[in-house]
Amino acid sequence: RPRDAATLIIVRRGGPVPRVLMGKRAASHRFMPNKFVFPGGKVDRGDGRIAPPMDLHPDVMTRLCRGCSPVRARALALAAIRETYEETGLVIGEPDSPTLKTRSPHWSAFLRHDINPRLDVLHYVARAITPPYRTRRFDARFFMVDAQHIQGDIQERPAGSGELLDLHWVELPRAREMKALPAITRSVLGELGRRLQEGCGPADPGPFVYFRRGKSVVEMV
């Protein structure tokens, strides 16, 4: 059974074309080794126990809840922010409300910065379920956030856990041409480009990719 997971696409728009943060998975990884991906990972139990002061946009919540409960929707979004912090050292949130308290070891390091995770700035881009023939399967939701919501300076090589190597900002057109790129990542980059070009909002649907009877199916959700 696929495990819930979440990915965060950080978009930097300070130049002539948008750039996205990507890193290379280590060769020792059992899932997609040596592939360039966005930060992300599976949902942890503690992700469902955090209640940030700024909730998901109502339209994002509505779209996410077509496949899960509101509590799980928040947990997915929080997992995207937490995993991004763990893998890159980047803190996405706001410092203007009292810092949340938690017993979760996964969230303690994040909250030590006196910054609360902020969900209202996340856009829901796409959803994809790993094909049945893979040894590890995930039901992944892809979120997007503007780099302006990162607290502190953006470093070209931010400090992280080391799970993602060669972290750097890639111009969106060039990102899709990278060779060591999973097919779903390439597809999501195309959807990201479309959303940015067309100015899509939180209510605009995105692709849901899954397999039925051995064939790939794409629905807009």
C-alpha positions in Angstrom: 0.0 0.0 0.0 1.4 3.4 -0.9 2.5 5.6 2.0 1.5 9.2 2.2 4.3 11.6 1.2 4.7 15.3 0.4 7.1 17.3 -1.7 7.7 21.1 -1.8 8.7 23.0 -4.9 10.3 26.3 -3.9 10.2 28.9 -6.7 12.6 31.8 -6.9 11.4 34.6 -9.2 14.2 37.2 -8.8 15.6 36.8 -12.3 14.5 36.7 -15.9 13.0 33.2 -15.6 11.8 31.3 -12.5 14.2 29.0 -10.7 13.4 25.9 -8.5 15.4 24.3 -5.8 16.5 20.7 -6.6 19.0 18.2 -5.2 20.3 14.8 -6.1 19.4 11.7 -4.1 22.4 9.8 -2.8 23.4 6.6 -4.6 22.7 4.6 -1.3 19.0 5.5 -1.4 16.7 2.6 -2.3 14.1 4.9 -3.8 15.2 6.8 -6.9 18.9 6.8 -6.2 21.1 9.4 -8.2 17.9 11.2 -9.3 17.4 15.0 -9.1 14.2 15.8 -7.2 12.6 18.4 -5.0 12.8 18.2 -1.2 10.2 15.9 0.4 9.5 12.7 2.1 6.9 10.6 3.9 4.4 11.9 6.4 5.4 11.4 10.1 3.0 10.9 13.0 4.0 14.2 14.5 2.9 16.1 11.3 -0.7 15.4 12.3 -0.3 16.9 15.7 0.9 20.4 14.8 -1.7 23.2 14.6 -0.1 26.2 12.8 -1.8 29.6 13.2 -2.0 30.0 9.5 -4.1 27.3 7.9 -4.3 26.0 4.3 -6.1 28.2 1.8 -9.8 27.0 1.7 -9.5 26.1 -2.0 -6.3 24.1 -1.4 -8.0 22.3 1.5 -11.0 21.5 -0.7 -8.8 20.0 -3.4 -6.7 18.0 -1.0 -9.8 16.6 0.8 -10.9 14.9 -2.3 -8.5 12.2 -1.3 -8.1 12.5 2.5 -9.5 14.1 5.7 -8.8 17.8 6.7 -6.4 16.6 9.4 -4.5 14.5 6.9 -4.4 17.4 4.4 -2.7 19.6 7.0 -0.3 16.7 7.9 0.7 16.4 4.2 1.4 20.2 3.9 3.3 20.2 7.2 5.4 17.1 6.1 6.4 19.1 3.0 7.7 22.0 5.1 9.3 19.7 7.7 11.1 17.5 5.1 12.3 20.6 3.3 13.8 21.9 6.4 15.5 18.6 7.3 16.9 18.2 3.8 17.9 21.8 3.0 18.0 23.7 6.2 15.5 26.2 4.8 12.8 27.4 7.2 9.4 28.3 5.7 7.0 30.0 8.1 6.3 33.1 10.1 7.8 34.4 13.4 5.0 36.7 14.4 2.9 34.4 16.6 3.9 32.4 19.8 6.0 29.5 18.9 4.2 26.2 18.9 5.0 23.5 21.4 5.6 19.9 20.5 7.0 16.6 21.7 7.8 15.5 18.2 11.6 15.2 17.7 11.1 15.8 14.0 9.6 19.3 14.7 11.7 20.3 17.6 14.6 21.4 15.5 12.4 23.4 13.2 10.6 25.2 16.0 13.9 26.1 17.7 14.1 28.9 15.2 11.1 30.5 16.9 9.2 30.3 13.6 5.9 28.5 13.0 5.2 26.7 9.8 2.9 28.6 7.5 0.4 26.7 5.4 -1.6 29.5 3.8 1.2 30.3 1.2 1.3 26.7 -0.2 -0.2 25.9 -3.5 -1.3 22.4 -4.4 0.3 21.5 -7.8 -0.1 17.7 -8.3 -0.6 14.3 -6.9 1.1 11.0 -8.0 1.0 7.4 -6.8 4.1 5.2 -7.4 3.4 2.4 -9.9 2.4 -1.0 -8.4 5.6 -2.7 -9.6 7.9 -0.6 -7.5 9.2 -2.1 -4.3 8.5 1.2 -2.4 5.4 3.1 -3.1 4.2 6.6 -2.2 1.0 8.6 -2.6 2.8 12.0 -3.0 1.3 15.4 -3.1 3.4 18.2 -4.7 3.1 21.7 -3.1 4.6 24.9 -4.4 5.8 28.0 -2.4 7.4 31.2 -3.4 11.0 31.7 -2.0 10.0 35.0 -0.4 8.4 33.0 2.4 11.7 31.5 3.5 12.9 33.0 6.7 16.5 34.2 6.6 18.9 34.3 3.8 18.7 31.9 0.9 22.1 30.1 0.6 23.2 28.4 -2.6 24.2 25.5 -0.4 21.9 25.5 2.6 22.7 23.3 5.6 20.7 20.1 5.7 20.7 16.4 6.6 22.8 15.4 3.5 19.9 13.3 2.1 19.9 15.6 -1.0 23.3 16.3 -2.6 24.3 19.1 -5.0 21.5 21.4 -3.9 21.1 24.3 -6.2 18.6 26.6 -7.9 17.8 25.5 -11.5 16.2 27.7 -14.2 12.8 26.1 -14.9 13.4 25.5 -18.7 16.7 23.9 -18.0 15.3 21.8 -15.1 13.1 19.8 -17.5 16.1 19.0 -19.7 18.1 17.4 -16.9 19.0 13.7 -17.6 18.9 12.2 -14.1 15.2 13.2 -13.7 12.4 10.9 -12.7 9.5 10.9 -15.2 7.0 12.2 -12.6 9.4 15.1 -11.6 9.6 16.1 -15.3 5.9 16.0 -15.6 5.4 18.1 -12.5 7.9 20.6 -13.7 5.7 21.0 -16.9 2.6 21.5 -14.7 4.5 24.1 -12.6 5.5 26.0 -15.8 1.9 26.0 -17.0 0.6 27.3 -13.7 3.2 30.1 -13.5 2.6 31.1 -17.1 -1.2 31.1 -16.8 -1.3 32.6 -13.3 -3.2 29.7 -11.9 -4.7 30.2 -8.4 -5.3 27.8 -5.4 -8.7 26.7 -6.9 -7.3 25.7 -10.3 -7.0 21.9 -10.6 -3.8 20.0 -11.2 -2.9 16.4 -12.4 -3.4 13.3 -10.3 -1.3 10.5 -11.8 -1.9 6.9 -10.9 -2.1 3.4 -12.5 -5.2 1.3 -13.3 -4.9 -2.1 -14.8 -1.2 -1.5 -15.6 -1.9 1.8 -17.5 -1.1 5.3 -16.4 -4.2 7.5 -15.8 -4.2 11.2 -15.4 -7.1 13.1 -13.8 -7.4 16.8 -12.9 -8.2 17.4 -9.3 
